[in-house]
């Protein structure tokens, strides 16, 4: 009898955790999973890149991962990141995105990886730049809106140390208030905040300004897709 009850408790806990993963909440709005990407199927059919030749799926750390393995042969129209891989379907409204990220370059001050969202075109989007050093050009939330990127973070931390380990990153976007929150490893306290309502929908994705890296286990929760 005890074994039977223990099994019931175990499977109930597994089911409960699964339900938690399937739903999130932003601003009182329940969000369901829009898509997951673990790259185990070796397909990038649902993604678009600034330069497809700079991206591939490869085996690393006993898993299949999305790899930005070389600098993109891409020249943006305005000062903005060179490297991105975007999920092709637009995300409309509030969303949460979580990603596992690993830098694969030697250490230096602006060693970076980025997350992209609200992408409506090559000169209209937001991106989060996470780097070893914080200054007007690094480690902040930026907007690209027809001109060179501009930092819009109202708060940010001094640095986010990229090393030879995987790191968990999360973006929380509330389009009703304009709030943007970014989390790095610690999922309880954001490292950056901003408030802006310029882009309320668009594509989301991963990449870097001018470095290399691996990405895995991408999950996006949201209200729905624009197309």
Long-range contacts (C-beta under 8 A, 24 or more apart in sequence): 21-219, 23-221, 24-96, 24-221, 26-94, 26-95, 26-96, 26-172, 26-173, 26-174, 27-94, 27-174, 27-176, 27-177, 29-94, 29-223, 31-94, 31-95, 31-96, 31-221, 31-222, 31-223, 32-221, 32-222, 33-219, 33-220, 33-221, 34-91, 34-95, 34-220, 34-221, 34-222, 34-224, 34-225, 35-87, 35-89, 35-218, 35-219, 35-220, 36-217, 36-218, 36-219, 36-220, 37-66, 37-87, 37-217, 37-218, 37-219, 38-63, 38-64, 38-216, 38-217, 38-218, 39-64, 39-65, 39-66, 39-216, 40-64, 44-85, 46-87, 46-88, 46-89, 47-85, 47-86, 47-87, 47-88, 47-205, 48-85, 48-86, 48-88, 48-203, 49-84, 49-85, 49-86, 50-74, 50-76, 50-81, 50-82, 50-83, 50-84, 50-85, 50-122, 50-207, 51-82, 51-83, 54-83, 55-85, 60-102, 60-214, 61-102, 61-166, 61-214, 63-216, 64-216, 65-102, 65-214, 65-215, 65-216, 66-206, 66-214, 66-215, 66-216, 67-104, 67-212, 67-213, 67-214, 67-215, 68-206, 68-207, 68-208, 68-211, 68-212, 68-213, 68-214, 68-215, 69-104, 69-212, 70-212, 71-210, 71-212, 76-122, 76-123, 77-122, 77-123, 78-123, 78-144, 78-146, 78-147, 78-148, 78-149, 79-148, 79-149, 80-122, 80-123, 80-127, 80-142, 80-144, 80-148, 80-149, 81-114, 81-116, 81-127, 81-129, 81-149, 81-207, 81-208, 81-209, 81-210, 82-208, 82-209, 82-210, 83-114, 83-207, 83-208, 83-209, 83-210, 83-211, 84-114, 84-116, 84-119, 84-127, 84-205, 84-206, 84-207, 85-205, 85-206, 85-207, 85-215, 86-116, 86-119, 86-203, 86-204, 86-205, 87-203, 87-204, 87-205, 87-218, 87-220, 88-203, 89-203, 89-225, 89-226, 89-227, 90-201, 90-202, 90-203, 90-225, 90-226, 90-227, 91-117, 91-201, 91-202, 91-203, 91-204, 91-220, 91-222, 91-225, 91-226, 92-200, 92-201, 92-222, 92-223, 92-224, 92-225, 92-226, 93-175, 93-200, 93-201, 93-222, 93-223, 93-224, 94-173, 94-174, 94-175, 94-176, 94-222, 94-223, 95-171, 95-173, 95-204, 95-220, 95-221, 95-222, 95-223, 96-170, 96-171, 96-172, 96-173, 96-220, 96-221, 96-222, 97-170, 97-171, 97-204, 97-218, 97-219, 97-220, 97-221, 98-168, 98-169, 98-170, 98-217, 98-218, 98-219, 99-168, 99-169, 99-170, 99-206, 99-215, 99-216, 99-217, 99-218, 100-166, 100-167, 100-168, 100-169, 100-215, 100-216, 100-217, 101-166, 101-167, 101-168, 101-169, 101-206, 101-213, 101-214, 101-215, 102-164, 102-165, 102-166, 102-167, 102-213, 102-214, 102-215, 103-162, 103-163, 103-211, 103-212, 103-213, 104-211, 104-212, 104-213, 104-214, 105-211, 105-212, 105-213, 107-132, 107-162, 107-163, 108-132, 109-133, 109-138, 110-137, 110-138, 110-209, 111-162, 111-211, 112-138, 112-139, 112-162, 112-208, 112-209, 112-210, 112-211, 113-162, 113-206, 113-207, 113-208, 113-211, 113-213, 114-206, 114-207, 114-208, 114-209, 115-169, 115-171, 115-182, 115-204, 115-205, 115-206, 116-203, 116-204, 116-205, 116-206, 116-207, 117-171, 117-173, 117-199, 117-202, 117-203, 117-204, 117-205, 118-173, 118-198, 118-199, 118-200, 118-201, 118-202, 119-199, 119-202, 119-203, 119-204, 119-205, 120-199, 120-201, 120-202, 120-203, 123-147, 124-199, 124-202, 125-199, 125-202, 125-203, 126-152, 126-180, 126-196, 126-199, 128-169, 128-171, 128-182, 128-192, 129-209, 130-160, 130-162, 130-169, 130-182, 130-184, 130-191, 131-159, 131-160, 131-162, 132-159, 132-160, 132-161, 132-162, 133-159, 134-158, 134-159, 140-192, 141-180, 141-182, 141-192, 141-193, 141-194, 143-196, 143-198, 143-199, 145-198, 152-194, 152-196, 153-192, 153-193, 153-194, 154-193, 154-194, 154-195, 155-192, 155-193, 156-191, 156-192, 156-193, 157-191, 157-192, 160-184, 160-191, 166-216, 175-200, 175-201, 201-226
